[in-house]
Amino acid sequence: MARDEHNKAAEHHENAAKAHRSAAEHHGKGDHTRGKEHANVAKQHSQTANQHTDQAHSKSQQQK
């Protein structure tokens, strides 16, 4: 169901936002190694969210 994919996408977007905030905090404290780690996690969540969004759109089109 497209709704499930949208919910999964939203969950990954939220996780990406948390990781971005954590990356920014670490970079602000000068801990660039940890900041980069969190930025990479954010990127992974964003990519996964994008995949779920694409799947949701595809499923929505099939239901028409």
Distance bins in CASP14 RR format, pairs under 12 A and 6 or more apart:
PFRMAT RR
TARGET T0000
AUTHOR 0000-0000-0000
RMODE 2
METHOD distances of the structure
MODEL  1
1 7 0 0 0 0 1 0 0 0 0 0 0
1 8 0 0 0 0 0 1 0 0 0 0 0
1 55 0 0 0 0 0 1 0 0 0 0 0
1 56 0 0 0 0 1 0 0 0 0 0 0
1 59 1 0 0 1 0 0 0 0 0 0 0
1 60 0 0 0 0 1 0 0 0 0 0 0
1 62 0 0 0 0 0 1 0 0 0 0 0
1 63 0 0 0 0 1 0 0 0 0 0 0
2 8 0 0 0 0 0 1 0 0 0 0 0
2 9 0 0 0 0 0 1 0 0 0 0 0
2 52 0 0 0 0 0 1 0 0 0 0 0
2 53 0 0 0 0 0 1 0 0 0 0 0
2 54 0 0 0 0 0 1 0 0 0 0 0
2 55 0 0 0 0 1 0 0 0 0 0 0
2 56 1 0 1 0 0 0 0 0 0 0 0
2 57 1 0 0 1 0 0 0 0 0 0 0
2 58 0 0 0 0 1 0 0 0 0 0 0
2 59 1 0 1 0 0 0 0 0 0 0 0
2 60 1 0 1 0 0 0 0 0 0 0 0
2 61 0 0 0 0 1 0 0 0 0 0 0
2 62 0 0 0 0 1 0 0 0 0 0 0
2 63 1 0 0 1 0 0 0 0 0 0 0
2 64 0 0 0 0 0 1 0 0 0 0 0
3 9 0 0 0 0 0 1 0 0 0 0 0
3 10 0 0 0 0 0 1 0 0 0 0 0
3 52 0 0 0 0 0 1 0 0 0 0 0
3 55 0 0 0 0 0 1 0 0 0 0 0
3 56 1 0 0 1 0 0 0 0 0 0 0
3 59 0 0 0 0 1 0 0 0 0 0 0
3 60 0 0 0 0 1 0 0 0 0 0 0
3 63 0 0 0 0 0 1 0 0 0 0 0
4 10 0 0 0 0 0 1 0 0 0 0 0
4 11 0 0 0 0 0 1 0 0 0 0 0
4 52 0 0 0 0 1 0 0 0 0 0 0
4 55 0 0 0 0 1 0 0 0 0 0 0
4 56 0 0 0 0 1 0 0 0 0 0 0
4 59 0 0 0 0 1 0 0 0 0 0 0
4 60 0 0 0 0 0 1 0 0 0 0 0
5 11 0 0 0 0 0 1 0 0 0 0 0
5 12 0 0 0 0 0 1 0 0 0 0 0
5 48 0 0 0 0 0 1 0 0 0 0 0
5 49 0 0 0 0 0 1 0 0 0 0 0
5 50 0 0 0 0 0 1 0 0 0 0 0
5 51 0 0 0 0 1 0 0 0 0 0 0
5 52 1 0 1 0 0 0 0 0 0 0 0
5 53 1 0 0 1 0 0 0 0 0 0 0
5 54 0 0 0 0 1 0 0 0 0 0 0
5 55 1 0 1 0 0 0 0 0 0 0 0
5 56 1 1 0 0 0 0 0 0 0 0 0
5 57 0 0 0 0 1 0 0 0 0 0 0
5 58 0 0 0 0 1 0 0 0 0 0 0
5 59 1 0 0 1 0 0 0 0 0 0 0
5 60 0 0 0 0 1 0 0 0 0 0 0
5 62 0 0 0 0 0 1 0 0 0 0 0
5 63 0 0 0 0 0 1 0 0 0 0 0
6 12 0 0 0 0 0 1 0 0 0 0 0
6 13 0 0 0 0 0 1 0 0 0 0 0
6 49 0 0 0 0 0 1 0 0 0 0 0
6 52 1 0 0 1 0 0 0 0 0 0 0
6 53 1 0 0 1 0 0 0 0 0 0 0
6 54 0 0 0 0 0 1 0 0 0 0 0
6 55 0 0 0 0 1 0 0 0 0 0 0
6 56 1 0 1 0 0 0 0 0 0 0 0
6 57 0 0 0 0 1 0 0 0 0 0 0
6 58 0 0 0 0 0 1 0 0 0 0 0
6 59 0 0 0 0 1 0 0 0 0 0 0
6 60 0 0 0 0 1 0 0 0 0 0 0
7 13 0 0 0 0 0 1 0 0 0 0 0
7 14 0 0 0 0 0 1 0 0 0 0 0
7 49 0 0 0 0 0 1 0 0 0 0 0
7 52 0 0 0 0 1 0 0 0 0 0 0
7 53 0 0 0 0 0 1 0 0 0 0 0
7 55 0 0 0 0 0 1 0 0 0 0 0
7 56 0 0 0 0 1 0 0 0 0 0 0
8 14 0 0 0 0 0 1 0 0 0 0 0
8 15 0 0 0 0 0 1 0 0 0 0 0
8 45 0 0 0 0 0 1 0 0 0 0 0
8 48 0 0 0 0 1 0 0 0 0 0 0
8 49 1 0 0 1 0 0 0 0 0 0 0
8 50 0 0 0 0 0 1 0 0 0 0 0
8 51 0 0 0 0 1 0 0 0 0 0 0
8 52 1 0 1 0 0 0 0 0 0 0 0
8 53 0 0 0 0 1 0 0 0 0 0 0
8 54 0 0 0 0 0 1 0 0 0 0 0
8 55 0 0 0 0 1 0 0 0 0 0 0
8 56 0 0 0 0 1 0 0 0 0 0 0
8 59 0 0 0 0 0 1 0 0 0 0 0
9 15 0 0 0 0 0 1 0 0 0 0 0
9 16 0 0 0 0 0 1 0 0 0 0 0
9 45 0 0 0 0 0 1 0 0 0 0 0
9 46 0 0 0 0 0 1 0 0 0 0 0
9 47 0 0 0 0 0 1 0 0 0 0 0
9 48 0 0 0 0 1 0 0 0 0 0 0
9 49 1 0 1 0 0 0 0 0 0 0 0
9 50 1 0 0 1 0 0 0 0 0 0 0
9 51 0 0 0 0 1 0 0 0 0 0 0
9 52 1 1 0 0 0 0 0 0 0 0 0
9 53 1 0 1 0 0 0 0 0 0 0 0
9 54 0 0 0 0 1 0 0 0 0 0 0
9 55 0 0 0 0 1 0 0 0 0 0 0
9 56 1 0 0 1 0 0 0 0 0 0 0
9 57 0 0 0 0 1 0 0 0 0 0 0
9 59 0 0 0 0 0 1 0 0 0 0 0
10 16 0 0 0 0 0 1 0 0 0 0 0
10 17 0 0 0 0 0 1 0 0 0 0 0
10 45 0 0 0 0 0 1 0 0 0 0 0
10 48 0 0 0 0 0 1 0 0 0 0 0
10 49 1 0 0 1 0 0 0 0 0 0 0
10 52 0 0 0 0 1 0 0 0 0 0 0
10 53 0 0 0 0 1 0 0 0 0 0 0
10 56 0 0 0 0 1 0 0 0 0 0 0
11 17 0 0 0 0 0 1 0 0 0 0 0
11 18 0 0 0 0 0 1 0 0 0 0 0
11 45 0 0 0 0 1 0 0 0 0 0 0
11 48 0 0 0 0 1 0 0 0 0 0 0
11 49 1 0 0 1 0 0 0 0 0 0 0
11 52 0 0 0 0 1 0 0 0 0 0 0
11 53 0 0 0 0 0 1 0 0 0 0 0
12 18 0 0 0 0 0 1 0 0 0 0 0
12 19 0 0 0 0 0 1 0 0 0 0 0
12 41 0 0 0 0 0 1 0 0 0 0 0
12 42 0 0 0 0 0 1 0 0 0 0 0
12 43 0 0 0 0 0 1 0 0 0 0 0
12 44 0 0 0 0 1 0 0 0 0 0 0
12 45 1 0 1 0 0 0 0 0 0 0 0
12 46 1 0 0 1 0 0 0 0 0 0 0
12 47 0 0 0 0 1 0 0 0 0 0 0
12 48 1 0 1 0 0 0 0 0 0 0 0
12 49 1 1 0 0 0 0 0 0 0 0 0
12 50 0 0 0 0 1 0 0 0 0 0 0
12 51 0 0 0 0 1 0 0 0 0 0 0
12 52 1 0 0 1 0 0 0 0 0 0 0
12 53 0 0 0 0 1 0 0 0 0 0 0
12 55 0 0 0 0 0 1 0 0 0 0 0
12 56 0 0 0 0 0 1 0 0 0 0 0
13 19 0 0 0 0 0 1 0 0 0 0 0
13 20 0 0 0 0 0 1 0 0 0 0 0
13 42 0 0 0 0 0 1 0 0 0 0 0
13 45 1 0 0 1 0 0 0 0 0 0 0
13 46 1 0 0 1 0 0 0 0 0 0 0
13 47 0 0 0 0 0 1 0 0 0 0 0
13 48 0 0 0 0 1 0 0 0 0 0 0
13 49 1 0 1 0 0 0 0 0 0 0 0
13 50 0 0 0 0 1 0 0 0 0 0 0
13 51 0 0 0 0 0 1 0 0 0 0 0
13 52 0 0 0 0 1 0 0 0 0 0 0
13 53 0 0 0 0 1 0 0 0 0 0 0
14 20 0 0 0 0 0 1 0 0 0 0 0
14 21 0 0 0 0 0 1 0 0 0 0 0
14 42 0 0 0 0 0 1 0 0 0 0 0
14 45 0 0 0 0 1 0 0 0 0 0 0
14 46 0 0 0 0 0 1 0 0 0 0 0
14 48 0 0 0 0 0 1 0 0 0 0 0
14 49 0 0 0 0 1 0 0 0 0 0 0
15 21 0 0 0 0 0 1 0 0 0 0 0
15 22 0 0 0 0 0 1 0 0 0 0 0
15 38 0 0 0 0 0 1 0 0 0 0 0
15 41 0 0 0 0 1 0 0 0 0 0 0
15 42 0 0 0 0 1 0 0 0 0 0 0
15 43 0 0 0 0 0 1 0 0 0 0 0
15 44 0 0 0 0 1 0 0 0 0 0 0
15 45 1 0 1 0 0 0 0 0 0 0 0
15 46 0 0 0 0 1 0 0 0 0 0 0
15 47 0 0 0 0 0 1 0 0 0 0 0
15 48 0 0 0 0 1 0 0 0 0 0 0
15 49 0 0 0 0 1 0 0 0 0 0 0
15 52 0 0 0 0 0 1 0 0 0 0 0
16 22 0 0 0 0 0 1 0 0 0 0 0
16 23 0 0 0 0 0 1 0 0 0 0 0
16 38 0 0 0 0 0 1 0 0 0 0 0
16 39 0 0 0 0 0 1 0 0 0 0 0
16 40 0 0 0 0 0 1 0 0 0 0 0
16 41 0 0 0 0 1 0 0 0 0 0 0
16 42 1 0 1 0 0 0 0 0 0 0 0
16 43 1 0 0 1 0 0 0 0 0 0 0
16 44 0 0 0 0 1 0 0 0 0 0 0
16 45 1 1 0 0 0 0 0 0 0 0 0
16 46 1 0 1 0 0 0 0 0 0 0 0
16 47 0 0 0 0 1 0 0 0 0 0 0
16 48 0 0 0 0 1 0 0 0 0 0 0
16 49 1 0 0 1 0 0 0 0 0 0 0
16 50 0 0 0 0 1 0 0 0 0 0 0
16 52 0 0 0 0 0 1 0 0 0 0 0
17 23 0 0 0 0 0 1 0 0 0 0 0
17 24 0 0 0 0 0 1 0 0 0 0 0
17 38 0 0 0 0 0 1 0 0 0 0 0
17 41 0 0 0 0 0 1 0 0 0 0 0
17 42 1 0 0 1 0 0 0 0 0 0 0
17 45 0 0 0 0 1 0 0 0 0 0 0
17 46 0 0 0 0 1 0 0 0 0 0 0
17 49 0 0 0 0 0 1 0 0 0 0 0
18 24 0 0 0 0 0 1 0 0 0 0 0
18 25 0 0 0 0 0 1 0 0 0 0 0
18 38 0 0 0 0 1 0 0 0 0 0 0
18 41 0 0 0 0 1 0 0 0 0 0 0
18 42 0 0 0 0 1 0 0 0 0 0 0
18 45 0 0 0 0 1 0 0 0 0 0 0
18 46 0 0 0 0 0 1 0 0 0 0 0
19 25 0 0 0 0 0 1 0 0 0 0 0
19 26 0 0 0 0 0 1 0 0 0 0 0
19 34 0 0 0 0 0 1 0 0 0 0 0
19 35 0 0 0 0 1 0 0 0 0 0 0
19 36 0 0 0 0 0 1 0 0 0 0 0
19 37 0 0 0 0 1 0 0 0 0 0 0
19 38 1 0 1 0 0 0 0 0 0 0 0
19 39 1 0 0 1 0 0 0 0 0 0 0
19 40 0 0 0 0 1 0 0 0 0 0 0
19 41 1 0 1 0 0 0 0 0 0 0 0
19 42 1 1 0 0 0 0 0 0 0 0 0
19 43 0 0 0 0 1 0 0 0 0 0 0
19 44 0 0 0 0 1 0 0 0 0 0 0
19 45 1 0 0 1 0 0 0 0 0 0 0
19 46 0 0 0 0 1 0 0 0 0 0 0
19 48 0 0 0 0 0 1 0 0 0 0 0
19 49 0 0 0 0 0 1 0 0 0 0 0
20 26 0 0 0 0 0 1 0 0 0 0 0
20 27 0 0 0 0 0 1 0 0 0 0 0
20 35 0 0 0 0 1 0 0 0 0 0 0
20 38 1 0 0 1 0 0 0 0 0 0 0
20 39 1 0 0 1 0 0 0 0 0 0 0
20 40 0 0 0 0 0 1 0 0 0 0 0
20 41 0 0 0 0 1 0 0 0 0 0 0
20 42 1 0 1 0 0 0 0 0 0 0 0
20 43 0 0 0 0 1 0 0 0 0 0 0
20 44 0 0 0 0 0 1 0 0 0 0 0
20 45 0 0 0 0 1 0 0 0 0 0 0
20 46 0 0 0 0 1 0 0 0 0 0 0
21 27 0 0 0 0 0 1 0 0 0 0 0
21 28 0 0 0 0 0 1 0 0 0 0 0
21 35 0 0 0 0 0 1 0 0 0 0 0
21 38 0 0 0 0 1 0 0 0 0 0 0
21 39 0 0 0 0 0 1 0 0 0 0 0
21 41 0 0 0 0 0 1 0 0 0 0 0
21 42 0 0 0 0 1 0 0 0 0 0 0
22 28 0 0 0 0 0 1 0 0 0 0 0
22 29 0 0 0 0 0 1 0 0 0 0 0
22 31 0 0 0 0 0 1 0 0 0 0 0
22 34 0 0 0 0 1 0 0 0 0 0 0
22 35 1 0 0 1 0 0 0 0 0 0 0
22 36 0 0 0 0 0 1 0 0 0 0 0
22 37 0 0 0 0 1 0 0 0 0 0 0
22 38 1 0 1 0 0 0 0 0 0 0 0
22 39 0 0 0 0 1 0 0 0 0 0 0
22 40 0 0 0 0 0 1 0 0 0 0 0
22 41 0 0 0 0 1 0 0 0 0 0 0
22 42 0 0 0 0 1 0 0 0 0 0 0
22 45 0 0 0 0 0 1 0 0 0 0 0
23 29 0 0 0 0 0 1 0 0 0 0 0
23 30 0 0 0 0 0 1 0 0 0 0 0
23 31 0 0 0 0 1 0 0 0 0 0 0
23 32 0 0 0 0 1 0 0 0 0 0 0
23 33 0 0 0 0 0 1 0 0 0 0 0
23 34 0 0 0 0 1 0 0 0 0 0 0
23 35 1 0 1 0 0 0 0 0 0 0 0
23 36 1 0 0 1 0 0 0 0 0 0 0
23 37 1 0 0 1 0 0 0 0 0 0 0
23 38 1 1 0 0 0 0 0 0 0 0 0
23 39 1 0 1 0 0 0 0 0 0 0 0
23 40 0 0 0 0 1 0 0 0 0 0 0
23 41 0 0 0 0 1 0 0 0 0 0 0
23 42 1 0 0 1 0 0 0 0 0 0 0
23 43 0 0 0 0 1 0 0 0 0 0 0
23 45 0 0 0 0 0 1 0 0 0 0 0
24 30 0 0 0 0 0 1 0 0 0 0 0
24 31 0 0 0 0 0 1 0 0 0 0 0
24 32 0 0 0 0 0 1 0 0 0 0 0
24 34 0 0 0 0 0 1 0 0 0 0 0
24 35 0 0 0 0 1 0 0 0 0 0 0
24 36 0 0 0 0 0 1 0 0 0 0 0
24 38 0 0 0 0 1 0 0 0 0 0 0
24 39 0 0 0 0 1 0 0 0 0 0 0
24 42 0 0 0 0 1 0 0 0 0 0 0
25 31 0 0 0 0 1 0 0 0 0 0 0
25 32 0 0 0 0 0 1 0 0 0 0 0
25 34 0 0 0 0 1 0 0 0 0 0 0
25 35 0 0 0 0 1 0 0 0 0 0 0
25 38 0 0 0 0 1 0 0 0 0 0 0
25 39 0 0 0 0 0 1 0 0 0 0 0
26 32 1 0 0 1 0 0 0 0 0 0 0
26 33 0 0 0 0 1 0 0 0 0 0 0
26 34 1 0 1 0 0 0 0 0 0 0 0
26 35 1 1 0 0 0 0 0 0 0 0 0
26 36 0 0 0 0 1 0 0 0 0 0 0
26 37 0 0 0 0 1 0 0 0 0 0 0
26 38 1 0 0 1 0 0 0 0 0 0 0
26 39 0 0 0 0 1 0 0 0 0 0 0
26 41 0 0 0 0 0 1 0 0 0 0 0
26 42 0 0 0 0 0 1 0 0 0 0 0
27 33 0 0 0 0 0 1 0 0 0 0 0
27 34 0 0 0 0 1 0 0 0 0 0 0
27 35 1 0 1 0 0 0 0 0 0 0 0
27 36 0 0 0 0 1 0 0 0 0 0 0
27 37 0 0 0 0 0 1 0 0 0 0 0
27 38 0 0 0 0 1 0 0 0 0 0 0
27 39 0 0 0 0 1 0 0 0 0 0 0
28 34 0 0 0 0 0 1 0 0 0 0 0
28 35 0 0 0 0 1 0 0 0 0 0 0
28 38 0 0 0 0 0 1 0 0 0 0 0
29 35 0 0 0 0 1 0 0 0 0 0 0
29 38 0 0 0 0 0 1 0 0 0 0 0
30 36 0 0 0 0 0 1 0 0 0 0 0
31 37 0 0 0 0 1 0 0 0 0 0 0
31 38 0 0 0 0 1 0 0 0 0 0 0
31 39 0 0 0 0 0 1 0 0 0 0 0
32 38 0 0 0 0 0 1 0 0 0 0 0
32 39 0 0 0 0 1 0 0 0 0 0 0
33 39 0 0 0 0 0 1 0 0 0 0 0
33 40 0 0 0 0 0 1 0 0 0 0 0
34 40 0 0 0 0 0 1 0 0 0 0 0
34 41 0 0 0 0 0 1 0 0 0 0 0
35 41 0 0 0 0 1 0 0 0 0 0 0
35 42 0 0 0 0 1 0 0 0 0 0 0
35 43 0 0 0 0 0 1 0 0 0 0 0
36 42 0 0 0 0 0 1 0 0 0 0 0
36 43 0 0 0 0 0 1 0 0 0 0 0
37 43 0 0 0 0 0 1 0 0 0 0 0
37 44 0 0 0 0 0 1 0 0 0 0 0
38 44 0 0 0 0 0 1 0 0 0 0 0
38 45 0 0 0 0 0 1 0 0 0 0 0
39 45 0 0 0 0 0 1 0 0 0 0 0
39 46 0 0 0 0 0 1 0 0 0 0 0
40 46 0 0 0 0 0 1 0 0 0 0 0
40 47 0 0 0 0 0 1 0 0 0 0 0
41 47 0 0 0 0 0 1 0 0 0 0 0
41 48 0 0 0 0 0 1 0 0 0 0 0
42 48 0 0 0 0 0 1 0 0 0 0 0
42 49 0 0 0 0 0 1 0 0 0 0 0
43 49 0 0 0 0 0 1 0 0 0 0 0
43 50 0 0 0 0 0 1 0 0 0 0 0
44 50 0 0 0 0 0 1 0 0 0 0 0
44 51 0 0 0 0 0 1 0 0 0 0 0
45 51 0 0 0 0 0 1 0 0 0 0 0
45 52 0 0 0 0 0 1 0 0 0 0 0
46 52 0 0 0 0 0 1 0 0 0 0 0
46 53 0 0 0 0 0 1 0 0 0 0 0
47 53 0 0 0 0 0 1 0 0 0 0 0
47 54 0 0 0 0 0 1 0 0 0 0 0
48 54 0 0 0 0 0 1 0 0 0 0 0
48 55 0 0 0 0 0 1 0 0 0 0 0
49 55 0 0 0 0 0 1 0 0 0 0 0
49 56 0 0 0 0 0 1 0 0 0 0 0
50 56 0 0 0 0 0 1 0 0 0 0 0
50 57 0 0 0 0 0 1 0 0 0 0 0
51 57 0 0 0 0 0 1 0 0 0 0 0
51 58 0 0 0 0 0 1 0 0 0 0 0
52 58 0 0 0 0 0 1 0 0 0 0 0
52 59 0 0 0 0 0 1 0 0 0 0 0
53 59 0 0 0 0 0 1 0 0 0 0 0
53 60 0 0 0 0 0 1 0 0 0 0 0
54 60 0 0 0 0 0 1 0 0 0 0 0
54 61 0 0 0 0 0 1 0 0 0 0 0
55 61 0 0 0 0 0 1 0 0 0 0 0
55 62 0 0 0 0 0 1 0 0 0 0 0
56 62 0 0 0 0 0 1 0 0 0 0 0
56 63 0 0 0 0 0 1 0 0 0 0 0
57 63 0 0 0 0 0 1 0 0 0 0 0
57 64 0 0 0 0 0 1 0 0 0 0 0
58 64 0 0 0 0 0 1 0 0 0 0 0
END
